[in-house]
């Protein structure tokens, strides 16, 4: 999108209107004052965009959807309300000169929890200082974290991981975001976030090479492009797709090149002649629930089920006649390629049969069959659409289908409130009551129980949660098709896994996936398991911010007895593909990034491992295909390697596995997993 020119109108009041009544197009300039106080309603009592515009802040074409003024009992009886809970990103921008050494943004704010899940806060701030192509960012998200350009801090009482979540949205709090650039350039920037006078997060800067154009504006045609671009400015709002922002703001005080860290709010207020202390009162009720009363009734969504106002609404992932096309999958339209529609069904002593029609006295649901059979049982599943959310806690269950094109387990699991609320099929063989948190050691036995296994063949696991959530305007993207916890051994054969973010969530175990298809967009293969994908197709669906295939971690719920085989994610003879838009995009696909360090099976220093062996990689991959999670969990600390890969997306310039490494650990399935996979 072309970025054009605009001036901060408060700086040149004489040029606000042209003779035709519209603002003139000018190059934006930095403010002359070191102290810039925005009081809602001072410039306009009713129009937030005009009010911001007259006080030096720039907004875009969608401002009316996200910015508004609401009444209160202080500050001119107005508060600025910012609401992007519709999942459309937006922000306001304050232009700067570029040589600033310190920028402090002080504000009083009250936020809200998600009305559809009161355990989830809506992000209350996203701010960054941009200097050329360098950026220093601070943002609060719906996981109740403050994230910077590289690091992350969880908001918990006492500052410990075991503390209760620290609620910064349900009442008024005072915020100071301090951006320092000691030499006036972007390369030396740091950022600190204070809440009620307490430092909660400190971070460094990150270059943004994708910002290629100067940040200029045309006031008659502002669109989404105004939020990105190289330049010199401070931005505040929601510009990363995860903050789900909602906030009421009593004021914004921007102080440039003065250290006000020792000044109280009373002292700051005296300087700008405004009350910065009193918590306002308002009748604003916060965002309203948008969630439909019920989830869709079948695999094809209807307009009324997703609150669509479009009478012609059509589910883009419609499945006809109870059967999906393996050569044109329902959402991505991708070809599964490696999955057979006429597979061999293992000759097993089935303990039960499932048939949605109940034919021959079969169980109508998979859940009923699992409940009825003993541990170590194989269950045959006949073609059908199985609308089920499964939690499997019984050891040794094998689910065997006959045709993945017509044997589909599906559901709409993309609920806000954390990753564990978004699981379609969860196999949890951890001891009862065991709780696991990413990055925290779980107290589990040293060795797995007998039959701590799970197998599946010839099935489609389809979590339509993210599609449904997006259709009604929700913001949750995580939609897990299969989760494994405490599973020692697993064999997945000729299966299709359809989700969006976190499609496969393998917290632990050793998994052999043969001739399977997996699709998603961000971290869609994640966790601390050891997994060998053998002859599989891994497909990244369209995502404008660039896809990420693997989020690899230490085996944090694994068993000490199998720690010797904590070899991470191994892709052998796989096809690595993606949406065609990635080929020309600036933001392409990242092969893997490291996540949390340590775990109950692998110790406090173990981190992610991901290898691609003899894979055909399409031209969809970022030049630097391996990424940091943060400055602690970096790609450099991970074992990320490629070995004899081909295709336009392969590159010998990236870290390569040596022959010695291959022969020692990766030469055979047994080397990688420590067992020979058998479907039983």
Rosetta blueprint (number, residue, H / E / L):
1 X L
2 X L
3 X L
4 X L
5 X L
6 X L
7 X L
8 X L
9 X L
10 X L
11 X L
12 X L
13 X H
14 X H
15 X H
16 X L
17 X L
18 X L
19 X L
20 X L
21 X L
22 X L
23 X L
24 X L
25 X L
26 X L
27 X L
28 X L
29 X L
30 X L
31 X L
32 X L
33 X L
34 X L
35 X E
36 X E
37 X E
38 X E
39 X L
40 X L
41 X L
42 X L
43 X L
44 X L
45 X L
46 X L
47 X L
48 X H
49 X H
50 X H
51 X H
52 X H
53 X H
54 X H
55 X L
56 X L
57 X L
58 X E
59 X L
60 X L
61 X L
62 X L
63 X H
64 X H
65 X H
66 X H
67 X E
68 X E
69 X E
70 X E
71 X L
72 X L
73 X L
74 X L
75 X L
76 X L
77 X L
78 X L
79 X E
80 X E
81 X E
82 X E
83 X E
84 X L
85 X L
86 X L
87 X L
88 X L
89 X L
90 X E
91 X E
92 X E
93 X E
94 X E
95 X E
96 X L
97 X L
98 X L
99 X L
100 X L
101 X L
102 X E
103 X E
104 X E
105 X E
106 X E
107 X E
108 X E
109 X E
110 X E
111 X L
112 X L
113 X E
114 X E
115 X L
116 X L
117 X E
118 X E
119 X E
120 X E
121 X E
122 X L
123 X L
124 X L
125 X L
126 X E
127 X E
128 X E
129 X E
130 X E
131 X E
132 X E
133 X L
134 X E
135 X E
136 X E
137 X E
138 X E
139 X E
140 X E
141 X L
142 X L
143 X L
144 X L
145 X E
146 X E
147 X E
148 X E
149 X L
150 X L
151 X L
152 X E
153 X E
154 X E
155 X L
156 X E
157 X H
158 X H
159 X H
160 X L
161 X L
162 X L
163 X L
164 X L
165 X E
166 X L
167 X L
168 X L
169 X L
170 X L
171 X L
172 X L
173 X E
174 X E
175 X E
176 X E
177 X E
178 X E
179 X E
180 X E
181 X E
182 X L
183 X L
184 X L
185 X L
186 X H
187 X H
188 X H
189 X E
190 X E
191 X E
192 X E
193 X E
194 X E
195 X E
196 X L
197 X L
198 X E
199 X E
200 X E
201 X E
202 X E
203 X E
204 X E
205 X L
206 X E
207 X E
208 X L
209 X L
210 X L
211 X L
212 X L
213 X L
214 X E
215 X L
216 X L
217 X L
218 X L
219 X L
220 X L
221 X L
222 X L
223 X L
224 X H
225 X H
226 X H
227 X H
228 X L
229 X L
230 X E
231 X E
232 X E
233 X E
234 X E
235 X E
236 X E
237 X E
238 X E
239 X L
240 X L
241 X L
242 X L
243 X L
244 X L
245 X L
246 X E
247 X E
248 X E
249 X E
250 X E
251 X E
252 X E
253 X E
254 X E
255 X E
256 X E
257 X L
258 X L
259 X L
260 X L
261 X L
262 X L
263 X L
264 X L
265 X H
266 X H
267 X H
268 X H
269 X H
270 X H
271 X H
272 X H
273 X L
274 X L
275 X L
276 X L
277 X L
278 X L
279 X L
280 X L
281 X L
282 X L
283 X L
284 X L
285 X L
286 X L
287 X L
288 X L
289 X L
290 X L
291 X L
292 X L
293 X L
294 X L
295 X L
296 X L
297 X L
298 X L
299 X L
300 X L
301 X L
302 X L
303 X H
304 X H
305 X H
306 X H
307 X L
308 X L
309 X L
310 X L
311 X L
312 X L
313 X L
314 X L
315 X L
316 X L
317 X L
318 X L
319 X L
320 X E
321 X L
322 X L
323 X E
324 X L
325 X E
326 X L
327 X L
328 X E
329 X L
330 X L
331 X L
332 X L
333 X L
334 X L
335 X L
336 X L
337 X L
338 X L
339 X L
340 X L
341 X L
342 X L
343 X L
344 X L
345 X L
346 X L
347 X L
348 X L
349 X L
350 X E
351 X E
352 X E
353 X E
354 X E
355 X L
356 X L
357 X L
358 X L
359 X H
360 X H
361 X H
362 X L
363 X E
364 X L
365 X L
366 X H
367 X H
368 X H
369 X H
370 X H
371 X H
372 X H
373 X L
374 X L
375 X L
376 X L
377 X L
378 X E
379 X E
380 X E
381 X E
382 X L
383 X L
384 X E
385 X E
386 X E
387 X E
388 X L
389 X L
390 X E
391 X E
392 X E
393 X L
394 X L
395 X L
396 X L
397 X E
398 X E
399 X E
400 X E
401 X E
402 X L
403 X L
404 X L
405 X L
406 X L
407 X E
408 X E
409 X E
410 X E
411 X E
412 X L
413 X L
414 X L
415 X L
416 X L
417 X L
418 X L
419 X H
420 X H
421 X H
422 X L
423 X E
424 X E
425 X E
426 X E
427 X E
428 X E
429 X L
430 X L
431 X L
432 X L
433 X L
434 X L
435 X L
436 X L
437 X L
438 X L
439 X L
440 X L
441 X L
442 X L
443 X L
444 X L
445 X L
446 X L
447 X L
448 X L
449 X L
450 X L
451 X L
452 X L
453 X E
454 X E
455 X E
456 X E
457 X E
458 X L
459 X L
460 X E
461 X E
462 X E
463 X E
464 X L
465 X H
466 X H
467 X H
468 X H
469 X H
470 X H
471 X H
472 X L
473 X L
474 X L
475 X L
476 X L
477 X L
478 X E
479 X L
480 X E
481 X E
482 X E
483 X E
484 X E
485 X E
486 X L
487 X L
488 X L
489 X E
490 X E
491 X E
492 X E
493 X E
494 X L
495 X L
496 X E
497 X E
498 X E
499 X L
500 X L
501 X E
502 X L
503 X L
504 X E
505 X E
506 X E
507 X L
508 X L
509 X L
510 X E
511 X E
512 X E
513 X E
514 X E
515 X L
516 X L
517 X E
518 X E
519 X E
520 X E
521 X L
522 X E
523 X E
524 X E
525 X E
526 X E
527 X E
528 X L
529 X L
530 X E
531 X E
532 X E
533 X E
534 X E
535 X L
536 X L
537 X E
538 X E
539 X E
540 X E
541 X L
542 X L
543 X L
544 X L
545 X L
546 X L
547 X L
548 X E
549 X E
550 X E
551 X E
552 X E
553 X L
554 X L
555 X L
556 X L
557 X L
558 X L
559 X L
560 X H
561 X H
562 X H
563 X H
564 X H
565 X H
566 X L
567 X L
568 X L
569 X E
570 X E
571 X E
572 X E
573 X L
574 X L
575 X E
576 X E
577 X E
578 X E
579 X L
580 X H
581 X H
582 X H
583 X H
584 X L
585 X L
586 X L
587 X L
588 X L
589 X E
590 X E
591 X E
592 X E
593 X E
594 X E
595 X L
596 X L
597 X L
598 X L
599 X E
600 X L
601 X L
602 X L
603 X E
604 X L
605 X L
606 X L
607 X L
608 X L
609 X E
610 X E
611 X E
612 X E
613 X E
614 X L
615 X L
616 X E
617 X E
618 X L
619 X L
620 X L
621 X E
622 X L
623 X L
624 X L
625 X L
626 X E
627 X E
628 X L
629 X L
630 X L
631 X L
632 X L
633 X L
634 X L
635 X H
636 X H
637 X H
638 X L
639 X E
640 X E
641 X E
642 X E
643 X E
644 X L
645 X L
646 X E
647 X L
648 X L
649 X L
650 X L
651 X L
652 X L
653 X L
654 X L
655 X L
656 X E
657 X L
658 X L
659 X H
660 X H
661 X H
662 X H
663 X H
664 X H
665 X H
666 X H
667 X L
668 X L
669 X H
670 X H
671 X H
672 X H
673 X H
674 X L
675 X L
676 X L
677 X L
678 X L
679 X L
680 X L
